[in-house]
Amino acid sequence: MKISLFNETSEDVKEIEKLLKKIFKNISEKKTMQIILVTQESIHEMNKTYRNIDKPTDVLSFPNDEPKEKSLGDIFISIEQARIQAKDYEHSFEREIGFLAVHGFLHLLGYDHHTPEEEEIMIYEQERILKAANLERSKP
């Protein structure tokens, strides 16, 4: 699968780009997607505007609703929130960025987690993709 990475932060994201290419290289999807790395302030504003939630979040996905488009859509990830969550969940920053990217990707494909059944399926798919990229969840 082809991804395009855009960096709207002042951070060096070369390692993140390598990581994302590694995660998505074996996904057989003909459409592309865009991953945009943003600041905490930017994702806060987006969350407020598009979800009416006045606080930062980790990832937002915007599917492309045009069926003939070559892109699945856009995924916005807060690098700062990923760092906070990696520390909170006691795993690596790479695991958290990978998780957020895969989570966003699955939303673009139509997966969701509103019900326990949907959540179970989505978690299974996330872990399957992350395991293939050697980004399994740490065992306590």
N, CA, C and O of each residue as an XYZ file, in Angstrom:
560
protein
N       0.842     -1.172      0.000
C       0.000      0.000      0.000
C       0.885      1.231      0.000
O       1.908      1.276      0.683
N       0.488      2.212     -0.759
C       1.257      3.457     -0.838
C       0.667      4.487      0.119
O      -0.534      4.754      0.118
N       1.556      5.058      0.939
C       1.139      6.136      1.840
C       1.953      7.381      1.505
O       3.096      7.297      1.058
N       1.344      8.516      1.729
C       2.052      9.786      1.624
C       2.063     10.389      3.013
O       1.024     10.508      3.662
N       3.258     10.770      3.466
C       3.399     11.343      4.806
C       3.643     12.836      4.685
O       4.480     13.285      3.902
N       2.896     13.596      5.473
C       3.052     15.042      5.528
C       3.322     15.428      6.976
O       2.657     14.944      7.892
N       4.289     16.292      7.173
C       4.670     16.711      8.517
C       4.303     18.177      8.715
O       4.870     19.056      8.065
N       3.365     18.436      9.602
C       2.970     19.807      9.920
C       3.511     20.236     11.283
O       2.980     21.144     11.922
N       4.574     19.566     11.710
C       5.233     19.909     12.973
C       6.664     20.352     12.660
O       7.088     20.337     11.505
N       7.389     20.740     13.681
C       8.796     21.103     13.495
C       9.721     19.913     13.775
O      10.941     20.069     13.801
N       9.152     18.749     13.979
C       9.936     17.562     14.332
C      10.530     16.875     13.106
O       9.990     16.956     12.003
N      11.651     16.200     13.329
C      12.252     15.364     12.299
C      11.475     14.032     12.310
O      11.421     13.347     13.331
N      10.891     13.687     11.192
C      10.012     12.510     11.160
C      10.550     11.392     10.247
O       9.789     10.528      9.809
N      11.846     11.413      9.966
C      12.422     10.375      9.087
C      12.183      8.970      9.634
O      11.830      8.059      8.887
N      12.378      8.801     10.943
C      12.191      7.476     11.545
C      10.707      7.061     11.530
O      10.386      5.888     11.338
N       9.835      8.013     11.729
C       8.401      7.718     11.669
C       8.032      7.293     10.255
O       7.252      6.358     10.071
N       8.582      7.967      9.265
C       8.294      7.618      7.865
C       8.750      6.196      7.558
O       8.017      5.438      6.922
N       9.949      5.825      8.001
C      10.446      4.453      7.807
C       9.512      3.445      8.472
O       9.168      2.415      7.891
N       9.115      3.760      9.691
C       8.226      2.880     10.447
C       6.900      2.667      9.707
O       6.436      1.535      9.569
N       6.303      3.747      9.239
C       5.011      3.646      8.558
C       5.124      2.863      7.259
O       4.231      2.085      6.923
N       6.214      3.061      6.527
C       6.409      2.288      5.293
C       6.541      0.803      5.613
O       6.018     -0.039      4.883
N       7.236      0.480      6.697
C       7.397     -0.909      7.136
C       6.041     -1.535      7.483
O       5.752     -2.669      7.103
N       5.227     -0.786      8.202
C       3.924     -1.307      8.626
C       3.016     -1.584      7.435
O       2.358     -2.623      7.382
N       2.979     -0.662      6.483
C       1.991     -0.753      5.410
C       2.500     -1.406      4.135
O       1.735     -1.555      3.182
N       3.781     -1.803      4.088
C       4.325     -2.366      2.846
C       3.654     -3.680      2.438
O       3.537     -3.970      1.247
N       3.221     -4.459      3.396
C       2.615     -5.755      3.065
C       1.094     -5.730      3.039
O       0.462     -6.781      2.936
N       0.502     -4.556      3.129
C      -0.955     -4.437      3.062
C      -1.323     -4.348      1.594
O      -0.858     -3.457      0.882
N      -2.150     -5.262      1.145
C      -2.536     -5.236     -0.270
C      -3.812     -4.410     -0.423
O      -4.931     -4.916     -0.329
N      -3.597     -3.147     -0.656
C      -4.684     -2.195     -0.873
C      -4.283     -1.347     -2.071
O      -3.196     -0.768     -2.095
N      -5.162     -1.276     -3.060
C      -4.839     -0.535     -4.281
C      -4.885      0.967     -4.089
O      -4.168      1.704     -4.765
N      -5.722      1.425     -3.174
C      -5.830      2.860     -2.944
C      -4.709      3.333     -2.024
O      -4.121      2.544     -1.283
N      -4.428      4.606     -2.081
C      -3.410      5.221     -1.233
C      -4.085      5.851     -0.018
O      -5.311      5.859      0.094
N      -3.275      6.370      0.877
C      -3.801      7.181      1.974
C      -2.750      8.197      2.371
O      -1.563      8.022      2.098
N      -3.189      9.244      3.006
C      -2.310     10.298      3.469
C      -2.284     10.259      4.991
O      -3.326     10.153      5.637
N      -1.082     10.345      5.558
C      -0.921     10.458      7.000
C      -0.276     11.814      7.255
O       0.788     12.126      6.721
N      -0.942     12.607      8.080
C      -0.486     13.950      8.376
C      -0.147     14.020      9.865
O      -1.006     13.790     10.715
N       1.104     14.338     10.170
C       1.552     14.469     11.551
C       1.349     15.918     11.962
O       1.813     16.841     11.292
N       0.643     16.103     13.081
C       0.252     17.451     13.487
C       0.617     17.719     14.941
O       0.983     16.814     15.693
N       0.506     18.983     15.309
C       0.766     19.398     16.680
C      -0.457     19.114     17.546
O      -1.553     18.853     17.049
N      -0.238     19.171     18.835
C      -1.316     18.986     19.810
C      -2.394     20.061     19.627
O      -3.588     19.769     19.694
N      -1.964     21.299     19.395
C      -2.909     22.400     19.202
C      -3.764     22.179     17.962
O      -4.971     22.418     17.978
N      -3.141     21.730     16.909
C      -3.849     21.511     15.649
C      -4.902     20.403     15.773
O      -6.033     20.563     15.313
N      -4.528     19.282     16.396
C      -5.496     18.187     16.524
C      -6.605     18.553     17.512
O      -7.736     18.085     17.380
N      -6.281     19.385     18.494
C      -7.299     19.879     19.423
C      -8.349     20.677     18.642
O      -9.551     20.466     18.807
N      -7.889     21.573     17.813
C      -8.803     22.403     17.013
C      -9.639     21.543     16.056
O     -10.835     21.782     15.889
N      -9.019     20.561     15.442
C      -9.746     19.668     14.528
C     -10.807     18.863     15.283
O     -11.930     18.694     14.808
N     -10.434     18.375     16.458
C     -11.366     17.597     17.272
C     -12.569     18.452     17.666
O     -13.708     17.985     17.657
N     -12.301     19.702     18.010
C     -13.368     20.632     18.377
C     -14.261     20.935     17.171
O     -15.486     20.946     17.289
N     -13.653     21.176     16.033
C     -14.392     21.545     14.823
C     -15.216     20.379     14.274
O     -16.396     20.545     13.964
N     -14.604     19.215     14.155
C     -15.260     18.096     13.460
C     -16.006     17.133     14.363
O     -16.889     16.413     13.897
N     -15.670     17.104     15.659
C     -16.329     16.166     16.560
C     -17.005     16.859     17.738
O     -17.645     16.211     18.566
N     -16.859     18.169     17.804
C     -17.434     18.962     18.889
C     -16.925     18.507     20.259
O     -17.651     18.543     21.253
N     -15.652     18.076     20.287
C     -15.000     17.664     21.530
C     -13.836     18.624     21.757
O     -12.884     18.654     20.978
N     -13.921     19.402     22.820
C     -12.971     20.482     23.064
C     -11.758     20.017     23.864
O     -11.522     20.476     24.982
N     -10.993     19.099     23.272
C      -9.740     18.631     23.866
C      -8.923     17.929     22.785
O      -9.466     17.530     21.754
N      -7.633     17.781     23.015
C      -6.814     17.072     22.029
C      -7.196     15.600     21.966
O      -7.759     15.047     22.910
N      -6.885     14.991     20.860
C      -7.058     13.549     20.699
C      -5.782     13.002     20.082
O      -4.853     13.764     19.815
N      -5.720     11.707     19.854
C      -4.506     11.109     19.308
C      -4.534     10.984     17.790
O      -3.543     11.266     17.117
N      -5.681     10.556     17.254
C      -5.770     10.302     15.815
C      -7.175     10.635     15.327
O      -8.167     10.379     16.008
N      -7.232     11.210     14.137
C      -8.508     11.472     13.467
C      -8.403     10.953     12.043
O      -7.398     11.163     11.363
N      -9.444     10.277     11.607
C      -9.488      9.741     10.241
C     -10.628     10.380      9.480
O     -11.731     10.551     10.001
N     -10.343     10.727      8.242
C     -11.350     11.312      7.368
C     -11.391     10.507      6.078
O     -10.572     10.716      5.183
N     -12.360      9.573      5.984
C     -12.456      8.749      4.780
C     -12.821      9.590      3.560
O     -13.521     10.597      3.660
N     -12.332      9.152      2.430
C     -12.698      9.782      1.175
C     -14.011      9.152      0.730
O     -14.077      7.945      0.498
N     -15.039      9.956      0.612
C     -16.365      9.435      0.280
C     -16.597      9.247     -1.219
O     -17.642      8.747     -1.634
N     -15.625      9.647     -2.019
C     -15.753      9.487     -3.470
C     -15.238      8.098     -3.865
O     -14.038      7.839     -3.775
N     -16.135      7.199     -4.305
C     -15.712      5.823     -4.586
C     -14.660      5.698     -5.696
O     -13.871      4.753     -5.687
N     -14.638      6.611     -6.628
C     -13.693      6.504     -7.740
C     -12.334      7.133     -7.432
O     -11.408      7.044     -8.238
N     -12.218      7.761     -6.275
C     -10.955      8.375     -5.879
C      -9.890      7.303     -5.662
O     -10.205      6.158     -5.336
N      -8.640      7.682     -5.843
C      -7.516      6.764     -5.653
C      -7.047      6.717     -4.201
O      -6.170      5.925     -3.855
N      -7.629      7.562     -3.354
C      -7.208      7.645     -1.955
C      -8.319      7.167     -1.024
O      -9.494      7.475     -1.225
N      -7.921      6.407      0.003
C      -8.873      6.008      1.046
C      -9.272      7.199      1.899
O     -10.398      7.265      2.392
N      -8.341      8.152      2.077
C      -8.606      9.321      2.902
C      -7.372      9.761      3.653
O      -6.247      9.390      3.318
N      -7.612     10.570      4.689
C      -6.544     11.190      5.458
C      -6.590     10.754      6.915
O      -7.661     10.592      7.501
N      -5.397     10.568      7.490
C      -5.251     10.254      8.906
C      -4.371     11.337      9.514
O      -3.269     11.594      9.031
N      -4.859     11.970     10.572
C      -4.102     12.987     11.293
C      -3.680     12.400     12.633
O      -4.511     11.877     13.375
N      -2.390     12.485     12.942
C      -1.847     11.934     14.182
C      -1.097     13.025     14.932
O      -0.269     13.730     14.356
N      -1.394     13.159     16.224
C      -0.660     14.079     17.086
C       0.575     13.369     17.629
O       0.468     12.398     18.378
N       1.751     13.866     17.242
C       2.998     13.278     17.728
C       3.101     13.433     19.247
O       3.515     12.506     19.942
N       2.729     14.587     19.747
C       2.814     14.832     21.197
C       1.902     13.878     21.966
O       2.305     13.326     22.990
N       0.689     13.684     21.482
C      -0.235     12.774     22.163
C       0.275     11.337     22.093
O       0.106     10.569     23.040
N       0.892     10.978     20.982
C       1.471      9.634     20.856
C       2.561      9.425     21.907
O       2.659      8.347     22.493
N       3.372     10.444     22.144
C       4.426     10.332     23.171
C       3.812     10.167     24.565
O       4.262      9.337     25.356
N       2.794     10.954     24.852
C       2.116     10.866     26.153
C       1.536      9.470     26.351
O       1.712      8.866     27.409
N       0.856      8.965     25.350
C       0.205      7.651     25.468
C       1.213      6.516     25.530
O       0.989      5.535     26.239
N       2.316      6.629     24.804
C       3.345      5.587     24.876
C       3.852      5.464     26.310
O       4.043      4.362     26.823
N       4.065      6.607     26.943
C       4.522      6.600     28.339
C       3.433      6.030     29.251
O       3.713      5.198     30.114
N       2.180      6.486     29.055
C       1.063      6.014     29.882
C       0.848      4.508     29.749
O       0.570      3.828     30.737
N       0.976      3.989     28.532
C       0.727      2.563     28.280
C       1.981      1.717     28.444
O       1.946      0.496     28.293
N       3.098      2.389     28.758
C       4.375      1.711     28.999
C       4.836      0.859     27.822
O       5.265     -0.283     27.981
N       4.731      1.453     26.638
C       5.336      0.827     25.471
C       6.043      1.887     24.646
O       6.019      3.068     24.993
N       6.664      1.474     23.568
C       7.504      2.393     22.803
C       6.680      3.418     22.018
O       5.511      3.202     21.700
N       7.330      4.523     21.726
C       6.744      5.551     20.871
C       6.426      4.958     19.498
O       5.399      5.282     18.901
N       7.307      4.089     18.998
C       7.091      3.456     17.692
C       5.816      2.608     17.706
O       5.024      2.641     16.764
N       5.634      1.853     18.782
C       4.420      1.036     18.904
C       3.183      1.947     18.894
O       2.188      1.626     18.244
N       3.238      3.056     19.593
C       2.076      3.944     19.675
C       1.785      4.609     18.329
O       0.632      4.656     17.901
N       2.802      5.112     17.671
C       2.599      5.714     16.336
C       2.052      4.663     15.381
O       1.126      4.936     14.617
N       2.619      3.467     15.422
C       2.136      2.387     14.560
C       0.690      2.048     14.857
O      -0.117      1.891     13.941
N       0.361      1.935     16.133
C      -1.011      1.634     16.530
C      -1.961      2.706     16.007
O      -3.004      2.386     15.436
N      -1.610      3.968     16.198
C      -2.502      5.054     15.774
C      -2.689      5.065     14.255
O      -3.794      5.298     13.764
N      -1.621      4.816     13.523
C      -1.719      4.775     12.063
C      -2.608      3.618     11.606
O      -3.450      3.788     10.724
N      -2.421      2.457     12.199
C      -3.233      1.289     11.828
C      -4.686      1.503     12.248
O      -5.604      1.161     11.502
N      -4.895      2.054     13.412
C      -6.247      2.349     13.891
C      -6.951      3.288     12.901
O      -8.096      3.055     12.514
N      -6.253      4.335     12.509
C      -6.817      5.275     11.540
C      -7.094      4.620     10.195
O      -8.130      4.869      9.577
N      -6.168      3.783      9.743
C      -6.330      3.046      8.490
C      -7.588      2.177      8.526
O      -8.365      2.161      7.571
N      -7.780      1.463      9.619
C      -8.961      0.595      9.718
C     -10.254      1.420      9.710
O     -11.262      0.986      9.152
N     -10.226      2.594     10.321
C     -11.399      3.475     10.235
C     -11.659      3.873      8.776
O     -12.810      3.924      8.344
N     -10.596      4.153      8.021
C     -10.771      4.502      6.611
C     -11.413      3.360      5.833
O     -12.150      3.588      4.873
N     -11.129      2.130      6.253
C     -11.714      0.954      5.590
C     -13.142      0.673      6.050
O     -13.812     -0.199      5.498
N     -13.611      1.413      7.066
C     -14.979      1.228      7.539
C     -15.117      0.491      8.856
O     -16.232      0.296      9.340
N     -14.008      0.080      9.442
C     -14.071     -0.572     10.757
C     -14.442      0.473     11.808
O     -14.153      1.659     11.649
N     -15.080      0.020     12.875
C     -15.415      0.916     13.970
C     -15.410      0.155     15.281
O     -15.175     -1.053     15.298
N     -15.669      0.851     16.383
C     -15.625      0.216     17.707
C     -16.733      0.759     18.601
O     -16.515      1.022     19.784
N     -17.920      0.923     18.029
C     -19.064      1.416     18.810
C     -19.712      0.325     19.656
O     -20.317      0.615     20.688
N     -19.587     -0.920     19.224
C     -20.152     -2.035     19.981
C     -19.020     -2.971     20.395
O     -17.949     -2.935     19.790
N     -19.230     -3.804     21.406
C     -18.188     -4.762     21.797
C     -17.772     -5.681     20.643
O     -16.598     -6.033     20.521
N     -18.716     -6.062     19.814
C     -18.407     -6.944     18.680
C     -17.516     -6.229     17.670
O     -16.529     -6.792     17.196
N     -17.868     -4.987     17.344
C     -17.052     -4.203     16.404
C     -15.654     -3.976     16.977
O     -14.656     -4.080     16.263
N     -15.594     -3.669     18.260
C     -14.312     -3.406     18.906
C     -13.423     -4.653     18.884
O     -12.219     -4.554     18.646
N     -14.007     -5.807     19.127
C     -13.241     -7.060     19.114
C     -12.615     -7.303     17.738
O     -11.447     -7.677     17.633
N     -13.403     -7.087     16.698
C     -12.906     -7.283     15.328
C     -11.798     -6.281     15.023
O     -10.766     -6.638     14.455
N     -12.020     -5.023     15.405
C     -11.030     -3.986     15.119
C      -9.725     -4.246     15.869
O      -8.644     -4.088     15.301
N      -9.815     -4.639     17.123
C      -8.611     -4.945     17.910
C      -7.849     -6.106     17.273
O      -6.622     -6.071     17.173
N      -8.583     -7.131     16.843
C      -7.939     -8.273     16.198
C      -7.157     -7.831     14.957
O      -6.005     -8.222     14.773
N      -7.784     -7.022     14.116
C      -7.136     -6.554     12.882
C      -5.927     -5.675     13.190
O      -4.885     -5.803     12.547
N      -6.063     -4.785     14.172
C      -4.939     -3.929     14.560
C      -3.751     -4.773     14.993
O      -2.630     -4.570     14.526
N      -3.999     -5.708     15.876
C      -2.914     -6.533     16.399
C      -2.298     -7.416     15.312
O      -1.090     -7.652     15.317
N      -3.109     -7.897     14.398
C      -2.603     -8.722     13.293
C      -1.619     -7.918     12.443
O      -0.536     -8.403     12.115
N      -1.994     -6.701     12.092
C      -1.136     -5.851     11.258
C       0.121     -5.449     12.020
O       1.220     -5.482     11.466
N      -0.031     -5.071     13.282
C       1.118     -4.651     14.076
C       2.076     -5.814     14.348
O       3.291     -5.622     14.370
N       1.548     -6.987     14.549
C       2.393     -8.172     14.773
C       3.254     -8.448     13.540
O       4.430     -8.788     13.668
N       2.674     -8.304     12.353
C       3.414     -8.525     11.115
C       4.574     -7.527     10.971
O       5.555     -7.810     10.284
N       4.458     -6.365     11.616
C       5.518     -5.351     11.585
C       6.400     -5.403     12.835
O       7.191     -4.490     13.074
N       6.266     -6.466     13.630
C       7.025     -6.636     14.882
C       6.785     -5.492     15.875
O       7.705     -5.020     16.543
N       5.521     -5.064     15.950
C       5.165     -4.023     16.907
C       4.082     -4.537     17.857
O       3.086     -3.868     18.134
N       4.326     -5.755     18.340
C       3.358     -6.355     19.258
C       3.343     -5.617     20.573
O       4.316     -4.969     20.961
N       2.215     -5.729     21.252
C       2.064     -5.142     22.573
C       3.019     -5.856     23.529
O       3.169     -7.077     23.473
N       3.655     -5.092     24.394
C       4.563     -5.654     25.390
C       3.780     -6.497     26.383
O       2.659     -6.160     26.764
N       4.385     -7.582     26.788
C       3.781     -8.426     27.824
C       4.151     -7.845     29.187
O       5.320     -7.545     29.432
N       3.156     -7.681     30.091
C       3.466     -7.118     31.421
C       4.351     -8.026     32.241
O       4.696     -7.692     33.375
